[in-house]
Amino acid sequence: MNFFVDSHCHLDYPELAGDLDAVVARADEAGIHWMTTVCTQLSKFPDVLDIAERYGNIFCTVGVHPHEAGNDDDITSERLVGLSDHPKVIGLGETGLDYYYERSPRDAQQASFQAHIDAARQTGLPLIVHTRDADDDTARMLRDEYAKEPFTGVIHCFSSGPEMAKAALEIGFYISISGIVTFKSAQDLRDTVADVPLDRLLVETDAPYLAPVPKRGKPNEPAFTAFTARQLAEIKAVSLKELSKSTTDNFFKLFNKATRESETSCA
């Protein structure tokens, strides 16, 4: 079996949390041996961390989604750094900019993004970046801040075009591919992904959202990473075995606080 990492999911969300043992078992059966459950609100971080502590093969992050940036008046690099000290916390985010819904003011989103960048520099942990309808500002902030002092990270659930991919790759970031790449309407995305080097790619679900074909319309879950991986292998014209090795190696290179030691479902 080819082993994969679901590099970005939300196991604390109610669609998954209510039957988590079964969700994790199905992932293991599908060859998804590691998962990262991603924090979106600091108030929910204890729940996210609890999941990572319960399972040996699940890691977590700490951060504030751009939708929530206006709802927390204490998003500071110091707070993020303090919370990231736990051994199961391997990254910062998800953070970034979302101008599609604008559920938080743009200035609040940018301030939160800046705090996460500062924390990434202080800790050496990678940044998990969300960008939607905000690619120009996202690319500008990443380039400008990287020029001041380098940091690492990934554009998660990548759905942008070649310019955003170029900006991310230029500063050494990785690009994580979700089930969107399997959608019939996503040919432009597939064309962009075809040009991304194999050694910069990760796979994810963003579960419980964006279930890939043939599971569209159902709650997404880590086991479905396998469908995205098959599509990605086809795009890159490589075997599933090669894609498994590359994306897994890429994950552990970027998230170097994580370990490969556990390949079982439960701690």
Backbone bond lengths (Angstrom), bond angles and torsions (degrees), N, CA, C in turn:
res aa  C-N    CA-C-N  psi(-1)  N-CA   C-N-CA  omega(-1)  CA-C   N-CA-C  phi
1 M - - - 1.468 - - 1.521 110.10 -
2 N 1.331 115.95 143.19 1.445 121.48 175.48 1.527 109.37 -86.88
3 F 1.326 117.25 130.89 1.453 121.92 -177.01 1.520 110.33 -98.59
4 F 1.340 115.57 138.54 1.449 121.49 -179.53 1.523 110.56 -130.73
5 V 1.335 114.40 164.61 1.459 123.02 173.05 1.521 107.58 -113.29
6 D 1.329 117.22 128.19 1.462 119.96 165.67 1.521 105.10 -85.04
7 S 1.331 115.42 100.98 1.462 119.46 -170.05 1.516 114.04 -77.30
8 H 1.357 116.96 -6.94 1.465 118.47 -177.62 1.526 109.90 -159.00
9 C 1.322 115.87 109.80 1.464 121.64 174.50 1.520 108.24 -147.71
10 H 1.331 115.80 171.59 1.470 121.04 -176.54 1.527 108.37 -126.77
11 L 1.312 114.99 80.14 1.461 120.28 -174.40 1.517 113.18 -73.35
12 D 1.330 117.65 -11.79 1.462 120.17 177.79 1.528 112.04 -84.65
13 Y 1.330 117.92 -10.29 1.455 120.32 -179.31 1.530 109.61 -70.35
14 P 1.326 117.82 146.64 1.465 120.17 -171.49 1.526 114.83 -59.33
15 E 1.331 117.65 -28.81 1.466 119.69 179.80 1.528 112.54 -62.09
16 L 1.333 116.91 -23.42 1.465 121.69 -178.24 1.524 112.86 -114.69
17 A 1.323 116.93 -35.24 1.460 120.74 -172.47 1.518 113.00 -63.71
18 G 1.336 117.31 -28.33 1.457 119.99 -176.59 1.507 114.15 -70.92
19 D 1.333 117.70 -17.67 1.470 120.98 -178.81 1.529 109.18 -139.21
20 L 1.317 115.37 45.97 1.455 120.43 -167.16 1.524 113.32 -65.18
21 D 1.324 118.19 -39.32 1.463 119.23 179.25 1.526 110.89 -58.06
22 A 1.325 116.87 -42.52 1.462 120.37 179.52 1.524 111.28 -68.82
23 V 1.326 117.25 -38.41 1.470 121.68 178.12 1.527 109.97 -60.37
24 V 1.325 116.58 -46.42 1.456 121.44 -178.99 1.524 110.46 -67.38
25 A 1.321 117.60 -38.79 1.465 120.89 178.78 1.525 111.03 -64.71
26 R 1.327 117.47 -41.93 1.467 120.27 178.47 1.527 111.16 -64.54
27 A 1.315 116.32 -37.01 1.467 119.92 176.80 1.524 109.90 -61.99
28 D 1.317 116.79 -45.94 1.456 120.30 -179.23 1.521 111.44 -61.58
29 E 1.311 115.96 -40.56 1.470 120.42 178.65 1.517 111.70 -63.70
30 A 1.326 116.72 -30.46 1.461 121.73 -179.71 1.522 112.70 -86.55
31 G 1.328 117.17 1.04 1.458 120.69 179.17 1.511 114.17 88.09
32 I 1.339 116.72 13.12 1.463 120.53 177.37 1.531 106.21 -94.31
33 H 1.297 116.27 94.21 1.468 120.29 -168.83 1.514 114.01 -91.66
34 W 1.319 117.39 -13.68 1.458 120.68 178.12 1.515 109.37 -137.54
35 M 1.320 116.37 148.29 1.460 122.09 -179.78 1.516 109.09 -142.23
36 T 1.332 115.33 150.53 1.465 120.88 171.21 1.513 108.22 -119.54
37 T 1.326 116.24 116.56 1.456 120.14 176.75 1.529 107.85 -92.83
38 V 1.320 115.61 125.77 1.457 122.33 -164.66 1.519 111.04 -104.32
39 C 1.318 115.46 133.77 1.457 123.06 -179.10 1.530 110.71 -82.09
40 T 1.330 116.71 140.66 1.469 121.58 178.37 1.526 112.60 -122.32
41 Q 1.338 117.89 -14.86 1.456 122.34 177.61 1.521 108.51 -143.70
42 L 1.319 116.92 135.30 1.456 119.12 -179.23 1.521 111.84 -63.39
43 S 1.330 117.20 -30.35 1.461 119.82 178.59 1.527 112.44 -65.60
44 K 1.335 116.15 -21.72 1.462 120.66 -179.66 1.523 112.75 -100.82
45 F 1.318 116.58 1.34 1.465 119.61 -179.14 1.531 112.89 -57.22
46 P 1.337 120.14 -40.87 1.471 118.36 178.90 1.525 113.09 -56.80
47 D 1.338 117.63 -37.45 1.462 120.48 178.50 1.526 111.08 -68.29
48 V 1.340 115.90 -40.68 1.464 120.74 178.67 1.528 110.08 -62.86
49 L 1.316 115.90 -46.39 1.462 120.70 -179.71 1.524 111.38 -64.23
50 D 1.313 117.13 -38.24 1.470 120.60 179.57 1.528 110.90 -58.78
51 I 1.330 117.04 -40.69 1.464 120.67 178.99 1.522 110.21 -63.40
52 A 1.332 116.70 -45.94 1.461 120.06 179.77 1.523 111.81 -62.78
53 E 1.319 116.96 -34.48 1.461 119.91 179.66 1.520 112.23 -73.09
54 R 1.333 117.05 -26.19 1.469 121.33 -177.94 1.522 113.05 -77.19
55 Y 1.325 117.62 -25.39 1.461 121.29 -174.25 1.523 109.97 -124.04
56 G 1.314 115.70 129.75 1.448 119.88 -177.02 1.509 114.70 -65.92
57 N 1.328 117.57 -26.00 1.464 120.77 -175.04 1.525 112.66 -104.63
58 I 1.330 117.45 16.84 1.461 120.98 178.02 1.527 108.93 -117.36
59 F 1.326 114.69 129.66 1.462 122.30 175.82 1.526 108.16 -107.80
60 C 1.336 116.52 174.03 1.461 118.69 178.39 1.518 110.60 -146.60
61 T 1.333 115.11 173.96 1.455 122.25 177.27 1.521 108.43 -130.16
62 V 1.329 115.33 173.60 1.456 120.78 172.59 1.518 107.71 -132.05
63 G 1.337 115.73 132.27 1.454 118.27 -179.99 1.511 112.83 174.02
64 V 1.336 114.46 -178.41 1.464 122.24 -175.86 1.519 109.08 -129.29
65 H 1.318 115.75 118.74 1.462 122.23 176.87 1.529 109.29 -61.99
66 P 1.345 118.27 146.19 1.471 118.70 178.93 1.523 114.03 -56.41
67 H 1.337 118.17 -28.70 1.467 119.74 176.21 1.521 111.72 -61.09
68 E 1.322 116.44 -28.60 1.465 121.42 -174.86 1.528 112.93 -99.64
69 A 1.319 117.00 1.06 1.471 120.24 -173.04 1.522 113.04 -61.94
70 G 1.329 117.39 -29.79 1.454 120.08 179.76 1.510 114.16 -87.26
71 N 1.334 116.75 -1.16 1.468 120.82 -175.67 1.514 113.39 -103.45
72 D 1.327 116.82 -1.11 1.462 121.21 -179.63 1.521 107.34 -133.02
73 D 1.329 117.15 115.90 1.463 120.58 -176.94 1.530 112.28 -91.67
74 D 1.333 116.46 13.90 1.463 119.95 -178.68 1.529 110.39 -131.18
75 I 1.330 116.37 46.26 1.457 120.88 176.54 1.525 107.02 -92.88
76 T 1.313 116.05 93.56 1.457 121.38 -178.63 1.524 109.53 -122.53
77 S 1.317 115.29 155.64 1.460 118.98 177.45 1.526 110.40 -62.53
78 E 1.331 117.00 -35.52 1.462 120.37 -179.85 1.525 111.54 -62.28
79 R 1.315 116.19 -42.51 1.461 119.99 179.46 1.522 110.88 -66.39
80 L 1.318 116.57 -42.90 1.461 120.72 179.33 1.520 111.23 -64.23
81 V 1.312 116.73 -42.66 1.461 120.84 178.92 1.521 110.66 -61.12
82 G 1.331 116.81 -43.93 1.457 120.34 -179.90 1.520 112.79 -61.67
83 L 1.317 116.41 -43.46 1.465 120.31 -178.88 1.525 112.34 -71.93
84 S 1.323 117.33 -24.58 1.467 120.46 -176.22 1.521 112.93 -81.37
85 D 1.310 117.55 -1.12 1.465 121.13 -175.77 1.525 112.78 -70.11
86 H 1.320 118.04 -19.88 1.464 121.48 -178.56 1.532 110.14 -63.80
87 P 1.342 117.95 141.03 1.473 120.12 -176.62 1.524 114.89 -62.21
88 K 1.327 118.76 -22.65 1.450 120.26 179.74 1.532 113.11 -85.90
89 V 1.331 117.94 -9.41 1.467 121.60 179.74 1.523 108.33 -87.17
90 I 1.343 116.20 113.21 1.469 119.83 -171.99 1.525 113.24 -112.56
91 G 1.343 118.41 -3.19 1.453 120.07 -178.93 1.514 111.68 -159.74
92 L 1.332 115.49 172.33 1.461 122.81 -178.31 1.522 109.79 -118.46
93 G 1.326 115.71 124.54 1.462 120.84 -179.30 1.506 110.28 131.65
94 E 1.358 117.57 -177.26 1.433 116.92 21.02 1.523 111.39 -89.41
95 T 1.306 114.48 144.72 1.442 123.18 -179.13 1.522 108.03 -130.57
96 G 1.329 117.05 -175.51 1.453 119.36 177.86 1.514 112.06 128.88
97 L 1.333 114.87 -151.44 1.459 121.28 -174.66 1.518 110.52 -134.30
98 D 1.337 116.16 135.53 1.462 121.77 176.89 1.518 108.44 -135.91
99 Y 1.320 116.32 103.54 1.459 121.93 -179.75 1.527 111.74 -98.65
100 Y 1.329 116.82 3.94 1.464 120.14 179.81 1.520 110.25 -74.27
101 Y 1.325 116.33 -52.86 1.464 120.75 178.97 1.526 112.20 -92.51
102 E 1.328 116.35 -31.24 1.463 122.33 -178.00 1.534 111.71 51.10
103 R 1.310 114.64 49.97 1.467 119.30 178.49 1.517 111.72 -74.65
104 S 1.317 116.35 -13.47 1.468 122.10 171.40 1.529 107.86 -130.48
105 P 1.326 117.15 149.38 1.470 119.35 178.35 1.528 111.43 -58.48
106 R 1.321 115.76 148.89 1.460 119.59 -177.59 1.521 112.60 -61.12
107 D 1.329 116.94 -37.90 1.463 118.18 -179.28 1.533 111.06 -66.57
108 A 1.340 116.91 -34.81 1.462 120.12 177.40 1.529 110.63 -68.32
109 Q 1.326 116.34 -39.62 1.463 120.19 177.30 1.525 110.70 -61.75
110 Q 1.326 116.44 -44.93 1.453 120.36 -177.53 1.533 111.32 -67.67
111 A 1.321 116.86 -37.20 1.462 119.86 177.69 1.527 111.16 -65.97
112 S 1.319 116.27 -40.81 1.456 120.56 177.60 1.530 110.74 -65.05
113 F 1.318 115.62 -43.82 1.469 120.65 177.69 1.523 109.91 -57.63
114 Q 1.319 116.42 -44.25 1.465 120.96 179.55 1.530 111.34 -61.28
115 A 1.324 116.78 -41.59 1.466 120.16 179.25 1.526 111.41 -62.39
116 H 1.326 115.92 -40.12 1.469 120.04 177.90 1.531 111.05 -66.07
117 I 1.322 116.89 -40.88 1.468 120.24 177.54 1.522 110.34 -60.75
118 D 1.316 116.05 -45.70 1.467 119.98 178.80 1.529 111.16 -60.44
119 A 1.327 116.64 -40.75 1.467 120.57 178.89 1.527 111.09 -66.82
120 A 1.329 116.17 -36.26 1.468 119.93 178.25 1.525 110.51 -63.18
121 R 1.314 116.74 -40.05 1.466 120.22 177.67 1.534 110.76 -64.58
122 Q 1.325 116.09 -43.27 1.466 120.20 -175.62 1.520 112.28 -68.63
123 T 1.333 116.59 -35.61 1.464 120.68 -174.14 1.520 113.62 -97.19
124 G 1.332 116.93 -23.10 1.456 120.49 -172.29 1.512 113.36 79.58
125 L 1.332 116.79 3.67 1.465 120.43 178.87 1.530 110.02 -80.82
126 P 1.328 116.91 147.56 1.462 119.57 179.88 1.525 112.60 -73.33
127 L 1.316 114.19 153.55 1.455 124.01 179.54 1.520 109.11 -94.84
128 I 1.337 117.21 134.74 1.470 121.78 175.01 1.514 107.13 -104.49
129 V 1.339 116.73 113.03 1.458 121.99 -168.85 1.520 111.65 -108.25
130 H 1.326 114.90 128.84 1.462 124.48 173.18 1.524 107.58 -104.95
131 T 1.333 117.76 128.84 1.456 120.40 174.42 1.522 109.50 -138.70
132 R 1.336 115.29 128.89 1.463 120.41 176.37 1.524 109.28 -144.98
133 D 1.314 115.38 122.72 1.466 122.07 -176.59 1.526 111.61 53.69
134 A 1.322 116.04 29.57 1.472 121.06 -177.26 1.514 111.03 -143.51
135 D 1.320 116.85 25.41 1.457 119.82 -172.05 1.524 112.97 -61.73
136 D 1.331 117.77 -38.12 1.467 119.41 -178.73 1.523 111.12 -61.75
137 D 1.329 116.65 -48.40 1.464 119.75 179.97 1.526 111.36 -69.37
138 T 1.339 117.12 -37.30 1.464 119.99 178.52 1.517 110.42 -62.12
139 A 1.329 116.66 -49.06 1.470 120.63 -179.34 1.521 110.87 -63.02
140 R 1.336 116.74 -41.17 1.466 120.36 179.80 1.520 111.20 -61.97
141 M 1.336 117.07 -48.09 1.459 119.46 -179.06 1.526 111.32 -63.51
142 L 1.326 117.07 -42.58 1.460 119.71 -179.72 1.522 111.23 -62.96
143 R 1.324 116.32 -46.37 1.468 119.80 -179.24 1.528 111.54 -64.41
144 D 1.334 115.78 -47.01 1.463 119.57 -177.81 1.517 111.72 -63.08
145 E 1.333 116.19 -44.26 1.460 119.53 -177.67 1.524 111.55 -72.24
146 Y 1.315 116.65 -36.31 1.464 119.57 178.24 1.521 110.65 -64.13
147 A 1.350 115.97 -36.77 1.468 120.01 179.30 1.528 111.66 -64.16
148 K 1.336 116.54 -30.10 1.466 120.12 178.65 1.523 111.28 -73.79
149 E 1.333 115.48 -44.66 1.466 121.42 179.03 1.525 107.90 -164.31
150 P 1.327 118.56 126.96 1.466 121.17 -173.22 1.530 113.50 -64.98
151 F 1.314 115.24 156.48 1.456 124.41 172.61 1.517 106.60 -155.87
152 T 1.317 116.71 166.86 1.463 120.72 -177.23 1.525 110.39 -113.08
153 G 1.338 115.79 166.14 1.454 117.96 178.25 1.512 113.74 172.56
154 V 1.321 114.35 -172.53 1.455 122.96 -176.73 1.525 109.18 -144.64
155 I 1.323 116.34 140.98 1.460 120.89 167.96 1.519 106.31 -87.32
156 H 1.312 116.76 110.99 1.463 119.31 -174.82 1.524 110.10 -86.66
157 C 1.329 114.99 155.56 1.471 122.20 177.38 1.537 109.54 47.46
158 F 1.308 115.73 52.27 1.458 120.50 -172.82 1.528 110.70 -62.01
159 S 1.346 115.44 125.28 1.468 120.35 178.50 1.524 110.47 -139.84
160 S 1.330 116.02 16.69 1.453 121.42 -176.80 1.532 110.04 -91.92
161 G 1.322 115.17 -171.06 1.445 121.08 -178.69 1.516 112.86 -101.22
162 P 1.328 116.36 -171.16 1.469 120.56 -174.90 1.518 114.29 -63.62
163 E 1.335 119.07 -28.94 1.460 120.02 -178.85 1.527 111.65 -67.61
164 M 1.342 116.26 -41.39 1.458 118.99 177.52 1.525 110.11 -67.58
165 A 1.325 116.42 -39.42 1.466 119.57 177.56 1.522 110.25 -60.70
166 K 1.325 116.65 -44.41 1.467 120.94 179.92 1.524 111.04 -61.11
167 A 1.342 116.89 -44.82 1.465 120.83 -179.49 1.527 110.61 -60.74
168 A 1.327 116.44 -42.31 1.468 120.30 -179.35 1.527 111.06 -67.39
169 L 1.307 116.51 -46.12 1.459 120.57 -177.48 1.524 111.79 -65.43
170 E 1.316 116.88 -34.09 1.466 120.86 -178.54 1.531 112.50 -62.31
171 I 1.323 116.99 -30.10 1.466 119.43 179.40 1.533 111.75 -101.25
172 G 1.334 115.87 14.37 1.456 119.56 174.28 1.508 115.70 84.41
173 F 1.331 117.74 10.14 1.451 120.62 179.05 1.527 111.31 -73.40
174 Y 1.309 114.58 160.69 1.459 122.15 173.33 1.522 109.24 -99.91
175 I 1.325 116.21 166.06 1.461 122.61 179.92 1.515 107.89 -127.52
176 S 1.329 116.09 124.77 1.460 121.42 -176.53 1.528 110.12 -106.53
177 I 1.320 114.98 131.43 1.462 121.99 -172.59 1.526 109.99 -106.27
178 S 1.334 114.71 129.26 1.465 121.73 179.76 1.523 110.48 -105.76
179 G 1.328 115.78 -174.26 1.455 121.73 179.94 1.514 114.57 -62.38
180 I 1.327 117.73 -14.41 1.466 120.33 177.57 1.518 110.93 -54.23
181 V 1.332 116.83 -33.09 1.463 120.58 -175.95 1.530 112.15 -64.85
182 T 1.331 117.23 -16.95 1.470 120.78 178.84 1.523 112.72 -89.53
183 F 1.330 117.74 -9.10 1.466 120.55 -175.45 1.520 110.28 -71.12
184 K 1.305 116.28 143.98 1.466 121.50 -179.62 1.519 111.38 -58.56
185 S 1.324 116.75 -34.87 1.462 121.90 -175.86 1.531 113.43 -80.31
186 A 1.330 118.24 1.67 1.464 121.09 -169.73 1.526 113.64 -102.83
187 Q 1.327 118.48 32.36 1.460 119.82 -178.53 1.526 111.97 -62.21
188 D 1.334 117.27 -38.80 1.470 119.29 178.19 1.525 111.32 -60.44
189 L 1.318 115.94 -39.70 1.460 119.72 177.72 1.526 110.16 -64.98
190 R 1.317 117.58 -44.07 1.464 120.01 178.84 1.532 110.96 -60.22
191 D 1.331 116.45 -38.92 1.465 119.90 178.23 1.525 111.06 -63.61
192 T 1.341 116.69 -40.17 1.467 120.23 178.53 1.519 111.06 -66.92
193 V 1.318 116.61 -44.73 1.466 121.33 -178.44 1.528 111.24 -63.43
194 A 1.304 116.74 -31.61 1.468 120.25 179.84 1.518 111.79 -58.85
195 D 1.327 117.35 -26.68 1.456 121.38 -178.13 1.526 113.98 -95.73
196 V 1.324 117.34 -1.26 1.471 120.68 178.46 1.528 108.71 -83.46
197 P 1.324 118.33 127.58 1.468 119.86 -179.98 1.527 112.07 -56.93
198 L 1.313 115.91 143.30 1.455 121.34 -177.98 1.520 111.87 -60.25
199 D 1.339 116.74 -30.44 1.461 119.24 -178.25 1.525 113.60 -81.40
200 R 1.353 116.90 10.44 1.468 120.58 175.82 1.529 111.70 -122.47
201 L 1.315 118.51 12.05 1.460 121.59 -174.38 1.523 112.45 -105.87
202 L 1.350 114.54 140.47 1.456 122.66 168.72 1.520 107.81 -123.99
203 V 1.338 116.72 166.41 1.461 121.56 173.64 1.519 108.95 -122.63
204 E 1.333 115.24 151.67 1.465 120.68 -178.14 1.521 109.44 -156.04
205 T 1.331 114.73 170.66 1.466 120.08 172.56 1.521 112.92 -107.93
206 D 1.326 118.29 -34.65 1.469 123.08 -165.15 1.524 109.76 59.35
207 A 1.336 116.02 26.76 1.465 121.76 179.67 1.530 109.90 -55.57
208 P 1.342 115.40 141.86 1.473 129.42 14.76 1.526 115.01 -92.04
209 Y 1.337 117.44 18.18 1.463 120.79 -177.05 1.522 110.96 -101.29
210 L 1.343 115.23 164.04 1.466 123.29 166.29 1.519 113.81 59.61
211 A 1.313 116.85 46.65 1.464 119.72 177.17 1.528 110.20 -58.28
212 P 1.325 117.17 135.56 1.464 120.07 -178.15 1.525 112.10 -76.47
213 V 1.323 115.41 161.63 1.460 120.48 167.04 1.527 106.25 -61.57
214 P 1.335 120.33 130.78 1.467 129.22 13.82 1.528 114.19 -101.57
215 K 1.323 118.43 24.85 1.462 122.05 -176.36 1.527 112.63 -106.65
216 R 1.312 118.11 12.66 1.464 121.17 -178.04 1.523 110.84 -56.96
217 G 1.323 115.44 141.72 1.456 120.74 -178.63 1.510 113.35 92.05
218 K 1.326 117.27 -10.62 1.461 121.80 177.62 1.522 109.08 -105.83
219 P 1.339 117.37 157.45 1.467 118.78 172.64 1.529 109.45 -60.05
220 N 1.304 116.28 131.68 1.454 120.64 179.83 1.528 109.68 -74.75
221 E 1.317 117.07 154.66 1.456 121.54 175.83 1.518 109.33 -152.74
222 P 1.342 117.81 160.83 1.463 120.45 -173.56 1.524 115.04 -53.98
223 A 1.319 118.60 -32.83 1.468 120.27 179.20 1.527 112.12 -56.09
224 F 1.336 116.59 -27.61 1.462 120.57 -176.25 1.528 112.58 -76.84
225 T 1.333 117.15 -4.26 1.464 119.92 172.81 1.522 110.75 -53.16
226 A 1.314 116.23 -31.97 1.466 120.65 -176.99 1.528 112.13 -60.18
227 F 1.335 117.54 -35.71 1.465 120.13 -179.39 1.527 111.05 -69.67
228 T 1.311 116.18 -40.93 1.462 120.35 176.63 1.521 110.28 -64.76
229 A 1.319 117.18 -40.04 1.461 121.16 179.90 1.527 111.07 -61.73
230 R 1.313 117.01 -40.45 1.476 119.43 179.44 1.518 110.87 -63.34
231 Q 1.337 116.46 -43.34 1.454 120.06 178.65 1.527 110.73 -63.79
232 L 1.324 116.48 -41.06 1.453 120.62 -178.74 1.525 111.02 -66.42
233 A 1.324 117.35 -39.68 1.468 120.68 177.24 1.527 110.58 -61.11
234 E 1.320 116.10 -39.28 1.466 120.18 178.55 1.529 110.78 -65.02
235 I 1.334 116.19 -43.89 1.468 120.16 179.62 1.521 110.94 -61.58
236 K 1.316 116.52 -41.55 1.465 121.18 -176.53 1.527 112.53 -85.95
237 A 1.316 117.10 -3.56 1.471 122.61 179.07 1.523 111.74 56.19
238 V 1.333 114.63 47.27 1.458 120.91 176.79 1.523 108.36 -129.91
239 S 1.305 116.23 164.60 1.462 120.12 176.85 1.517 109.53 -73.24
240 L 1.327 115.13 159.01 1.461 119.55 177.03 1.531 110.03 -62.85
241 K 1.311 116.66 -34.03 1.469 120.79 177.91 1.525 110.58 -62.57
242 E 1.335 116.93 -44.43 1.468 119.67 179.66 1.517 111.02 -66.51
243 L 1.336 116.75 -39.61 1.459 119.66 178.70 1.520 110.66 -65.12
244 S 1.321 116.25 -40.71 1.463 120.87 177.81 1.526 110.74 -58.24
245 K 1.317 116.31 -49.13 1.460 119.86 -178.81 1.523 111.19 -63.34
246 S 1.332 116.73 -45.03 1.463 120.18 -176.34 1.515 111.76 -65.33
247 T 1.331 117.04 -50.64 1.463 118.92 -175.48 1.528 111.43 -68.43
248 T 1.326 117.12 -33.57 1.469 119.85 177.30 1.528 110.48 -69.28
249 D 1.328 116.50 -45.98 1.469 119.65 176.36 1.526 110.93 -59.23
250 N 1.337 116.28 -42.06 1.463 120.45 -179.98 1.521 111.25 -60.81
251 F 1.336 115.50 -42.97 1.462 119.92 -179.49 1.518 110.76 -59.67
252 F 1.323 117.00 -49.70 1.465 119.54 -175.12 1.530 112.02 -74.62
253 K 1.319 116.85 -20.50 1.469 119.57 173.10 1.524 110.29 -73.28
254 L 1.334 116.55 -44.65 1.465 120.15 179.74 1.518 111.18 -71.57
255 F 1.323 116.76 -52.13 1.463 121.74 -178.73 1.534 107.95 -92.81
256 N 1.330 115.62 69.70 1.463 119.51 -169.11 1.527 113.81 -76.67
257 K 1.321 116.37 -0.64 1.466 119.37 172.58 1.530 110.82 -82.96
258 A 1.322 116.33 -18.98 1.468 121.73 177.80 1.523 109.58 -78.14
259 T 1.324 116.28 153.67 1.462 121.49 177.35 1.519 109.84 -122.65
260 R 1.314 115.46 155.45 1.470 120.95 179.50 1.527 112.00 -90.09
261 E 1.289 118.26 3.67 1.464 120.87 -166.24 1.522 113.72 -59.51
262 S 1.353 117.33 -37.36 1.456 119.20 -176.72 1.510 110.70 -95.96
263 E 1.317 116.50 124.57 1.460 122.47 174.00 1.520 110.44 -120.31
264 T 1.322 116.11 16.86 1.439 120.53 178.63 1.505 110.11 -109.99
265 S 1.317 117.03 163.81 1.457 120.48 -173.35 1.521 113.24 -73.14
266 C 1.306 118.32 -34.85 1.456 119.93 -173.33 1.526 110.70 -121.29
267 A 1.319 114.33 151.11 1.473 119.83 179.20 1.518 110.31 -69.17
